[in-house]
């Protein structure tokens, strides 16, 4: 599997926030986006996830069983600052929606909802309304969404926000497991995830400054 970003540029309002950003990632590789607040990390992640239209450039994924010209967002999970869960629905109902809505990409194999809850350390409470949970519990169940529908590319924006140290370690193990299974991870975080051999792309926030990671 190969994810290729070529010549990406994006605007914030009327201004270009970055341009000339290119990189390639293959199965089992991770890319960490670093840089100060406002430098374009979240914007770049949203472009890769298909939530924002780039000013220029493309992000595509190729590999066995993947149709040519497939955009990366079609094979991606996006975990942003918000958890993308309905407060009034139970945890089970939320995860069941995402499992049915996303499905498994290109023959991948996901896990069941209760198994995912067990993996994130919160088994036995999926019947509770999502809004009843603490911020840390909500974040853990947002991570469970990554497990109930298989997507080879994980796009993560400050994924460990609101988590304690033990949950940080749990999430690092999730990411390492995803990479070991041939997945790809692109993450923006101020807190290191403890991943060995991860590539780094430093965002500057100045249009005209782009970096390539090969």
Backbone as JSON, one array per atom type, in Angstrom:
{
  "sequence": "XXXXXXXXXXXXXXXXXXXXXXXXXXXXXXXXXXXXXXXXXXXXXXXXXXXXXXXXXXXXXXXXXXXXXXXXXXXXXXXXXXXXXXXXXXXXXXXXXXXXXXXXXXXXXXXXXXXXXXXXXXXXXXXXXXXXXXXXXXXXXXXXXXXXXXXXXXXXXXXXXXXXXXXXXXXXXXXXXXXXXXXXXXXXXXXXXXXXXXXXXXXXXXXXXXXXXX",
  "N": [[0.84, -1.18, 0.0], [0.5, 2.23, -0.77], [0.57, 5.57, 0.08], [0.29, 8.7, -1.34], [1.04, 12.05, -1.27], [0.93, 14.99, -3.08], [2.29, 18.07, -3.8], [0.67, 19.75, -2.1], [-1.42, 22.44, -1.13], [-3.07, 24.87, 0.9], [-5.67, 27.06, 2.05], [-6.36, 29.39, 4.7], [-9.0, 31.17, 5.34], [-8.45, 34.02, 3.47], [-5.8, 33.62, 3.08], [-2.93, 31.74, 2.08], [-1.91, 29.01, 3.91], [-0.12, 26.93, 3.85], [2.05, 25.47, 1.37], [3.32, 23.49, -1.37], [3.64, 20.96, -0.15], [4.62, 17.69, 0.12], [4.64, 14.13, 0.35], [5.39, 10.61, 0.88], [4.04, 7.55, 1.99], [4.29, 4.2, 3.05], [2.91, 0.9, 3.72], [2.78, 0.27, 7.19], [4.12, 2.54, 7.99], [4.56, 5.68, 9.72], [3.72, 9.14, 10.04], [4.56, 12.04, 11.68], [3.18, 15.15, 12.34], [4.55, 18.2, 13.16], [5.11, 21.37, 14.83], [4.37, 24.87, 15.61], [1.34, 26.15, 17.23], [-1.26, 26.98, 14.99], [0.18, 26.6, 12.69], [-0.69, 25.07, 10.62], [-1.11, 22.35, 10.87], [-3.52, 20.95, 11.62], [-5.13, 21.78, 9.53], [-3.83, 20.6, 7.32], [-4.24, 17.88, 7.96], [-7.02, 17.75, 7.72], [-7.33, 18.25, 5.03], [-6.13, 15.93, 3.95], [-7.93, 14.09, 4.94], [-10.13, 14.64, 3.43], [-11.91, 16.57, 4.2], [-11.49, 19.22, 3.78], [-11.05, 21.19, 0.88], [-8.18, 21.13, -1.08], [-6.06, 23.84, -2.14], [-4.22, 23.36, -4.13], [-2.95, 20.26, -5.48], [-2.96, 16.67, -4.67], [-4.08, 13.75, -2.84], [-3.53, 10.44, -2.79], [-4.19, 6.9, -2.72], [-2.77, 3.71, -3.18], [-2.64, 0.23, -4.01], [-2.82, -3.38, -3.52], [-5.95, -4.62, -4.4], [-7.11, -2.13, -4.32], [-8.77, 0.32, -6.09], [-7.51, 2.05, -8.94], [-6.57, 5.48, -8.8], [-7.84, 6.1, -6.41], [-8.87, 8.23, -3.84], [-7.23, 9.26, -0.84], [-8.86, 9.77, 1.39], [-10.99, 8.06, 1.16], [-10.14, 5.72, 2.2], [-9.7, 6.13, 4.84], [-9.67, 6.76, 8.4], [-10.69, 9.45, 10.42], [-9.76, 11.09, 13.26], [-10.55, 13.7, 15.0], [-10.42, 16.83, 16.86], [-12.87, 16.79, 18.07], [-15.18, 14.22, 19.12], [-17.03, 13.04, 17.46], [-19.47, 11.78, 18.17], [-22.82, 11.14, 19.17], [-24.3, 12.71, 21.88], [-26.65, 11.92, 23.22], [-27.15, 9.32, 22.46], [-26.46, 5.86, 23.18], [-23.22, 4.46, 23.96], [-22.87, 2.05, 22.55], [-24.78, 2.35, 20.49], [-23.73, 4.56, 19.11], [-21.2, 3.53, 18.23], [-22.11, 1.38, 16.74], [-23.43, 2.7, 14.68], [-21.22, 3.92, 13.31], [-19.83, 1.65, 12.58], [-21.6, 0.41, 10.77], [-21.96, 2.49, 8.93], [-19.41, 3.11, 7.88], [-18.21, 0.61, 7.33], [-15.99, -2.13, 6.35], [-12.98, -1.47, 4.75], [-11.94, -2.54, 1.59], [-11.81, -5.37, 2.06], [-10.72, -5.61, 4.6], [-10.51, -6.53, 8.12], [-12.47, -5.9, 10.86], [-13.11, -5.38, 14.42], [-15.57, -6.52, 16.83], [-18.05, -4.51, 18.58], [-18.17, -4.75, 21.43], [-15.74, -6.0, 21.87], [-13.99, -4.04, 20.98], [-14.5, -2.09, 22.93], [-13.46, -3.42, 25.13], [-10.76, -3.49, 24.41], [-10.03, -0.79, 24.56], [-10.2, -0.49, 27.24], [-12.67, -0.2, 28.55], [-14.81, -1.98, 28.97], [-18.15, -3.25, 29.42], [-19.7, -0.96, 29.78], [-20.99, -0.01, 27.57], [-23.66, 0.37, 27.26], [-24.35, 2.77, 28.32], [-25.41, 6.23, 27.98], [-23.53, 8.25, 25.75], [-23.02, 10.87, 26.5], [-22.96, 10.76, 29.28], [-20.49, 10.07, 30.11], [-17.09, 10.56, 31.3], [-14.66, 13.02, 30.13], [-12.27, 11.76, 29.44], [-13.11, 9.07, 29.18], [-14.89, 9.35, 27.05], [-13.1, 10.04, 25.03], [-11.61, 7.7, 24.82], [-13.56, 5.95, 23.81], [-14.03, 7.18, 21.4], [-11.68, 6.49, 20.18], [-12.15, 3.77, 19.99], [-13.78, 3.7, 17.82], [-12.03, 3.6, 15.69], [-11.46, 0.96, 15.56], [-13.74, -0.58, 15.06], [-14.47, -0.4, 12.43], [-12.69, -1.21, 9.67], [-10.08, 0.66, 8.42], [-7.34, 1.46, 6.43], [-5.78, 3.76, 6.73], [-5.05, 5.94, 9.32], [-5.9, 9.06, 10.49], [-4.97, 11.41, 12.67], [-5.68, 13.88, 15.01], [-4.3, 15.5, 17.55], [-4.66, 13.15, 19.27], [-4.44, 12.15, 21.89], [-5.51, 13.95, 23.65], [-7.05, 14.89, 26.7], [-6.52, 12.49, 27.93], [-5.21, 10.24, 30.44], [-1.99, 9.09, 31.74], [-1.9, 6.26, 31.58], [-3.8, 5.74, 29.63], [-2.62, 7.01, 27.5], [-0.51, 5.23, 26.99], [-1.98, 2.99, 26.29], [-3.14, 3.88, 23.89], [-0.89, 4.3, 22.29], [-0.13, 1.64, 22.0], [-2.3, 0.74, 20.47], [-1.87, 2.15, 18.08], [0.64, 1.17, 17.34], [-0.05, -1.51, 16.91], [-1.77, -1.21, 14.73], [0.02, -0.27, 12.77], [1.72, -2.48, 12.65], [0.05, -4.26, 11.43], [0.1, -3.43, 8.87], [-0.98, -0.94, 8.44], [-1.28, 2.68, 7.97], [-0.29, 5.7, 9.51], [-1.03, 9.06, 10.2], [-0.33, 11.77, 12.1], [-0.96, 14.6, 14.2], [0.44, 16.04, 16.94], [1.24, 17.4, 20.14], [2.28, 15.94, 22.08], [4.55, 13.36, 22.35], [4.05, 10.2, 20.75], [5.51, 8.01, 21.18], [6.42, 6.38, 19.12], [8.59, 4.38, 17.28], [10.9, 5.15, 14.7], [9.22, 6.85, 13.3], [8.39, 9.13, 10.73], [8.91, 12.68, 10.31], [7.22, 15.7, 9.73], [7.62, 19.0, 9.67], [5.61, 21.72, 10.22], [5.43, 25.1, 9.25], [3.76, 27.28, 8.93], [4.08, 29.31, 7.15], [3.33, 30.37, 4.02], [4.66, 29.11, 1.02], [6.72, 27.79, 2.1], [7.54, 24.57, 2.05], [7.77, 21.05, 2.79], [9.33, 17.98, 2.05], [8.96, 14.52, 2.62], [10.43, 11.51, 2.24]],
  "CA": [[0.0, 0.0, 0.0], [1.27, 3.46, -0.89], [-0.17, 6.83, 0.13], [1.12, 9.73, -1.95], [0.56, 13.44, -1.27], [1.75, 15.74, -4.02], [2.15, 19.51, -4.04], [-0.52, 20.24, -1.41], [-1.51, 23.81, -0.62], [-4.41, 25.13, 1.45], [-5.9, 28.41, 2.56], [-7.17, 29.69, 5.87], [-9.56, 32.44, 4.93], [-7.9, 34.49, 2.21], [-4.35, 33.44, 3.06], [-2.33, 30.42, 1.99], [-1.24, 28.67, 5.16], [1.04, 26.14, 3.45], [2.07, 25.05, -0.02], [4.43, 22.62, -1.76], [3.81, 19.86, 0.8], [4.56, 16.38, -0.54], [5.24, 13.02, 1.09], [4.93, 9.27, 0.55], [4.05, 6.59, 3.11], [3.91, 2.85, 2.69], [2.35, 0.1, 4.82], [3.58, 0.19, 8.4], [4.84, 3.78, 8.26], [3.85, 6.76, 10.42], [4.2, 10.5, 9.84], [4.17, 12.96, 12.74], [3.19, 16.56, 12.0], [4.96, 19.02, 14.28], [5.11, 22.8, 14.56], [3.62, 25.65, 16.58], [-0.08, 26.36, 17.0], [-1.55, 27.85, 13.85], [1.12, 26.39, 11.58], [-1.35, 24.36, 9.52], [-1.15, 20.89, 11.08], [-4.9, 20.47, 11.54], [-5.6, 22.03, 8.17], [-3.29, 19.55, 6.46], [-4.94, 16.63, 8.26], [-8.38, 17.82, 7.16], [-7.2, 18.1, 3.58], [-5.88, 14.52, 3.69], [-9.17, 13.37, 5.27], [-11.18, 15.01, 2.5], [-12.85, 17.51, 4.82], [-11.19, 20.52, 3.18], [-10.56, 21.12, -0.5], [-6.89, 21.79, -1.21], [-5.89, 24.83, -3.19], [-3.56, 22.58, -5.17], [-2.42, 18.98, -5.05], [-3.8, 15.5, -4.5], [-3.64, 12.71, -1.91], [-4.08, 9.21, -3.33], [-3.7, 5.65, -2.13], [-2.71, 2.63, -4.16], [-2.25, -1.05, -3.43], [-3.58, -4.54, -3.94], [-7.36, -4.55, -4.08], [-7.56, -0.74, -4.28], [-8.94, 0.82, -7.45], [-6.61, 3.14, -9.29], [-7.08, 6.85, -8.61], [-8.61, 6.21, -5.17], [-8.41, 9.3, -2.95], [-6.85, 8.71, 0.46], [-9.92, 9.88, 2.39], [-11.89, 6.92, 1.02], [-9.56, 4.6, 2.94], [-9.17, 6.74, 6.06], [-10.36, 7.18, 9.61], [-10.25, 10.75, 10.92], [-10.06, 11.36, 14.66], [-10.23, 15.11, 15.2], [-10.52, 17.36, 18.23], [-14.16, 16.35, 18.58], [-15.25, 12.77, 19.11], [-17.98, 12.58, 16.43], [-20.44, 10.89, 18.79], [-24.04, 11.79, 19.66], [-24.33, 12.67, 23.34], [-27.86, 11.27, 23.75], [-27.14, 7.91, 22.11], [-25.54, 5.04, 23.97], [-21.93, 4.16, 23.32], [-23.09, 0.98, 21.58], [-25.48, 2.89, 19.32], [-22.77, 5.38, 18.37], [-20.23, 2.69, 17.53], [-22.84, 0.59, 15.76], [-23.63, 3.57, 13.52], [-19.98, 4.06, 12.56], [-19.49, 0.34, 12.0], [-22.46, 0.2, 9.62], [-21.79, 3.57, 7.97], [-18.1, 3.04, 7.24], [-17.89, -0.72, 6.84], [-14.58, -2.47, 6.25], [-12.43, -1.09, 3.45], [-11.14, -3.43, 0.75], [-11.6, -6.7, 2.61], [-10.11, -5.61, 5.92], [-11.3, -7.16, 9.17], [-12.61, -5.09, 12.06], [-13.52, -6.13, 15.61], [-16.91, -6.19, 17.31], [-18.16, -3.33, 19.45], [-17.78, -5.08, 22.81], [-14.3, -6.28, 21.85], [-13.32, -2.74, 20.89], [-14.61, -1.49, 24.26], [-12.49, -4.11, 25.98], [-9.41, -3.09, 24.0], [-9.75, 0.56, 25.08], [-10.27, -0.55, 28.69], [-13.96, 0.28, 29.06], [-15.86, -2.97, 28.73], [-19.26, -3.3, 30.37], [-20.47, 0.29, 29.93], [-21.42, 0.48, 26.26], [-25.09, 0.68, 27.3], [-24.54, 4.11, 28.87], [-25.37, 7.34, 27.02], [-22.18, 8.78, 25.57], [-22.91, 12.12, 27.23], [-22.79, 10.52, 30.7], [-19.12, 9.65, 30.38], [-16.08, 11.6, 31.49], [-13.97, 13.41, 28.9], [-11.32, 10.71, 29.12], [-13.84, 7.9, 28.68], [-15.39, 9.68, 25.72], [-11.99, 9.98, 24.08], [-11.29, 6.29, 24.61], [-14.56, 5.35, 22.92], [-13.77, 7.71, 20.06], [-10.61, 5.63, 19.65], [-12.75, 2.48, 19.64], [-14.33, 3.84, 16.46], [-10.99, 3.19, 14.76], [-11.35, -0.5, 15.57], [-14.97, -1.28, 14.66], [-14.56, -0.36, 10.97], [-11.3, -1.25, 9.21], [-9.56, 1.62, 7.46], [-5.88, 1.33, 6.5], [-5.12, 5.03, 7.06], [-5.56, 6.65, 10.48], [-5.54, 10.47, 10.51], [-5.19, 11.68, 14.08], [-5.38, 15.26, 15.41], [-4.19, 15.53, 19.01], [-5.49, 12.01, 19.69], [-4.37, 11.83, 23.32], [-6.08, 15.02, 24.47], [-7.95, 14.48, 27.78], [-6.18, 11.16, 28.42], [-4.18, 10.11, 31.46], [-0.78, 8.41, 31.28], [-2.18, 4.87, 31.21], [-4.53, 5.76, 28.37], [-1.61, 7.32, 26.48], [0.19, 3.98, 26.67], [-2.94, 2.14, 25.58], [-3.31, 4.36, 22.53], [0.34, 4.0, 21.58], [-0.2, 0.22, 21.64], [-3.24, 0.63, 19.36], [-1.23, 2.65, 16.87], [1.69, 0.21, 16.98], [-0.73, -2.67, 16.35], [-2.26, -0.85, 13.39], [1.18, -0.23, 11.88], [2.21, -3.85, 12.49], [-0.87, -4.93, 10.51], [0.23, -2.84, 7.54], [-1.67, 0.34, 8.34], [-0.54, 3.94, 7.86], [-0.76, 6.67, 10.51], [-0.59, 10.45, 10.08], [-0.81, 12.35, 13.36], [-0.47, 15.87, 14.72], [0.37, 16.0, 18.4], [2.29, 18.07, 20.92], [2.8, 14.94, 23.0], [5.08, 12.24, 21.56], [3.31, 8.95, 20.86], [6.45, 6.93, 21.48], [6.57, 5.5, 17.97], [9.94, 4.32, 16.73], [11.11, 5.29, 13.25], [8.21, 7.68, 12.66], [8.89, 10.29, 9.99], [8.43, 13.96, 10.84], [7.01, 16.82, 8.83], [7.46, 20.2, 10.5], [4.84, 22.78, 9.58], [5.92, 26.42, 9.67], [2.72, 28.29, 8.89], [4.41, 30.33, 6.18], [3.12, 29.91, 2.66], [5.9, 29.12, 0.26], [7.66, 26.86, 2.75], [7.02, 23.21, 2.05], [8.78, 20.05, 3.1], [9.07, 16.65, 1.51], [9.47, 13.39, 3.4], [10.42, 10.35, 1.35]],
  "C": [[0.88, 1.24, 0.0], [0.33, 4.66, -0.86], [0.76, 7.93, -0.36], [0.4, 11.08, -1.9], [1.5, 14.25, -2.14], [1.32, 17.2, -4.07], [0.91, 20.1, -3.37], [-0.35, 21.7, -0.98], [-2.92, 24.03, -0.12], [-4.47, 26.54, 2.01], [-6.6, 28.37, 3.91], [-7.71, 31.08, 5.64], [-9.02, 32.83, 3.57], [-6.43, 34.14, 2.04], [-3.97, 31.98, 2.87], [-1.6, 30.14, 3.29], [-0.06, 27.73, 4.92], [0.92, 25.83, 1.97], [3.29, 24.16, -0.24], [4.7, 21.5, -0.75], [3.6, 18.54, 0.07], [5.18, 15.34, 0.38], [4.68, 11.71, 0.56], [5.06, 8.39, 1.78], [3.61, 5.23, 2.59], [3.4, 2.11, 3.92], [3.32, 0.03, 5.99], [4.32, 1.45, 8.75], [3.94, 4.83, 8.9], [4.53, 8.09, 10.12], [3.65, 11.39, 10.94], [4.26, 14.4, 12.23], [3.54, 17.36, 13.24], [4.95, 20.48, 13.85], [4.24, 23.54, 15.54], [2.13, 25.7, 16.26], [-0.28, 27.32, 15.83], [-0.66, 27.63, 12.65], [0.53, 25.57, 10.44], [-1.45, 22.86, 9.69], [-2.57, 20.34, 10.91], [-5.47, 20.67, 10.15], [-5.1, 20.96, 7.22], [-3.99, 18.22, 6.7], [-6.34, 16.63, 7.65], [-8.37, 17.74, 5.65], [-7.01, 16.62, 3.22], [-7.16, 13.7, 3.92], [-10.33, 13.71, 4.35], [-12.2, 15.97, 3.05], [-12.65, 18.94, 4.32], [-10.66, 20.31, 1.77], [-9.2, 21.8, -0.58], [-6.9, 22.85, -2.3], [-5.22, 24.19, -4.41], [-3.21, 21.21, -4.6], [-3.46, 17.9, -4.87], [-3.21, 14.59, -3.43], [-4.33, 11.43, -2.35], [-3.47, 8.0, -2.64], [-3.78, 4.56, -3.18], [-2.27, 1.35, -3.45], [-3.13, -2.16, -3.94], [-5.03, -4.43, -3.49], [-7.93, -3.15, -4.03], [-7.64, -0.22, -5.71], [-7.99, 1.97, -7.7], [-7.33, 4.48, -9.14], [-7.95, 7.01, -7.37], [-8.03, 7.32, -4.3], [-8.21, 8.72, -1.55], [-8.0, 8.74, 1.46], [-10.91, 8.71, 2.31], [-11.42, 5.72, 1.81], [-9.13, 5.02, 4.34], [-10.19, 6.82, 7.19], [-9.81, 8.55, 10.0], [-10.71, 10.9, 12.36], [-9.6, 12.77, 14.95], [-10.35, 15.52, 16.66], [-11.84, 16.94, 18.88], [-14.31, 14.85, 18.34], [-16.21, 12.18, 18.08], [-18.93, 11.52, 16.97], [-21.64, 11.71, 19.27], [-24.16, 11.6, 21.16], [-25.5, 11.85, 23.88], [-27.94, 9.79, 23.41], [-26.19, 7.14, 23.02], [-24.23, 4.86, 23.23], [-22.12, 3.1, 22.24], [-23.75, 1.52, 20.33], [-24.56, 3.75, 18.47], [-21.81, 4.52, 17.56], [-20.89, 1.82, 16.46], [-23.13, 1.41, 14.5], [-22.36, 3.65, 12.67], [-19.58, 2.75, 11.9], [-20.3, 0.09, 10.72], [-22.2, 1.24, 8.52], [-20.49, 3.44, 7.19], [-17.83, 1.67, 6.62], [-16.39, -0.97, 6.82], [-14.08, -2.19, 4.84], [-11.64, -2.23, 2.83], [-10.79, -4.75, 1.45], [-10.92, -6.76, 3.96], [-11.05, -6.21, 6.95], [-11.29, -6.29, 10.42], [-12.95, -5.99, 13.25], [-14.92, -5.7, 16.01], [-16.89, -5.05, 18.31], [-17.71, -3.64, 20.87], [-16.28, -5.4, 22.9], [-13.52, -4.97, 21.79], [-13.36, -2.01, 22.24], [-13.62, -2.12, 25.23], [-11.07, -3.65, 25.68], [-9.06, -1.7, 24.55], [-9.96, 0.65, 26.59], [-11.57, -0.11, 29.31], [-15.08, -0.71, 28.77], [-16.94, -2.86, 29.8], [-20.08, -2.03, 30.51], [-20.96, 0.83, 28.59], [-22.9, 0.81, 26.22], [-25.35, 2.11, 27.77], [-24.6, 5.16, 27.76], [-23.96, 7.93, 26.95], [-21.97, 10.05, 26.4], [-22.72, 11.97, 28.73], [-21.33, 10.3, 31.09], [-18.2, 10.84, 30.63], [-15.39, 11.91, 30.17], [-12.97, 12.33, 28.48], [-11.98, 9.45, 28.58], [-14.39, 8.16, 27.28], [-14.29, 9.58, 24.67], [-11.59, 8.54, 23.8], [-12.28, 5.64, 23.65], [-14.48, 5.94, 21.52], [-12.66, 6.91, 19.39], [-11.15, 4.25, 19.25], [-13.37, 2.51, 18.25], [-13.31, 3.4, 15.41], [-10.94, 1.68, 14.58], [-12.56, -1.22, 14.99], [-15.22, -1.22, 13.16], [-13.13, -0.25, 10.44], [-11.05, -0.18, 8.15], [-8.04, 1.59, 7.55], [-5.17, 2.6, 6.93], [-5.82, 5.66, 8.27], [-5.01, 8.07, 10.45], [-5.95, 11.01, 11.87], [-4.76, 13.1, 14.44], [-5.45, 15.36, 16.93], [-4.97, 14.38, 19.63], [-5.49, 11.75, 21.18], [-4.85, 12.97, 24.22], [-7.09, 14.44, 25.46], [-7.64, 13.09, 28.33], [-5.13, 11.21, 29.52], [-3.03, 9.27, 30.92], [-1.05, 6.98, 30.83], [-2.92, 4.79, 29.89], [-3.59, 6.14, 27.22], [-0.9, 6.05, 26.03], [-0.71, 3.04, 25.89], [-3.06, 2.58, 24.12], [-2.06, 4.12, 21.69], [0.35, 2.54, 21.13], [-1.18, 0.0, 20.48], [-2.59, 1.03, 18.05], [-0.15, 1.67, 16.4], [1.08, -1.05, 16.36], [-1.24, -2.41, 14.95], [-1.11, -0.83, 12.39], [1.71, -1.64, 11.61], [1.32, -4.64, 11.53], [-0.88, -4.3, 9.13], [-0.49, -1.53, 7.36], [-0.7, 1.5, 8.2], [-1.14, 4.91, 8.85], [-0.16, 8.03, 10.19], [-1.18, 11.18, 11.27], [-0.17, 13.7, 13.63], [-0.63, 15.83, 16.22], [1.52, 16.76, 19.02], [2.92, 17.1, 21.9], [3.3, 13.75, 22.19], [4.3, 10.96, 21.82], [4.22, 7.76, 21.13], [6.64, 5.95, 20.36], [8.0, 5.55, 17.45], [9.9, 4.47, 15.21], [10.0, 6.07, 12.55], [8.89, 8.83, 11.92], [8.28, 11.56, 10.58], [8.31, 14.97, 9.71], [6.72, 18.04, 9.68], [6.76, 21.28, 9.7], [5.3, 24.13, 10.14], [4.84, 27.48, 9.71], [3.0, 29.41, 7.92], [4.24, 29.77, 4.79], [4.42, 30.08, 1.87], [6.94, 28.21, 0.86], [7.0, 25.49, 2.78], [8.13, 22.23, 2.32], [8.37, 18.72, 2.49], [9.69, 15.61, 2.41], [9.34, 12.15, 2.54], [10.98, 9.14, 2.07]]
}
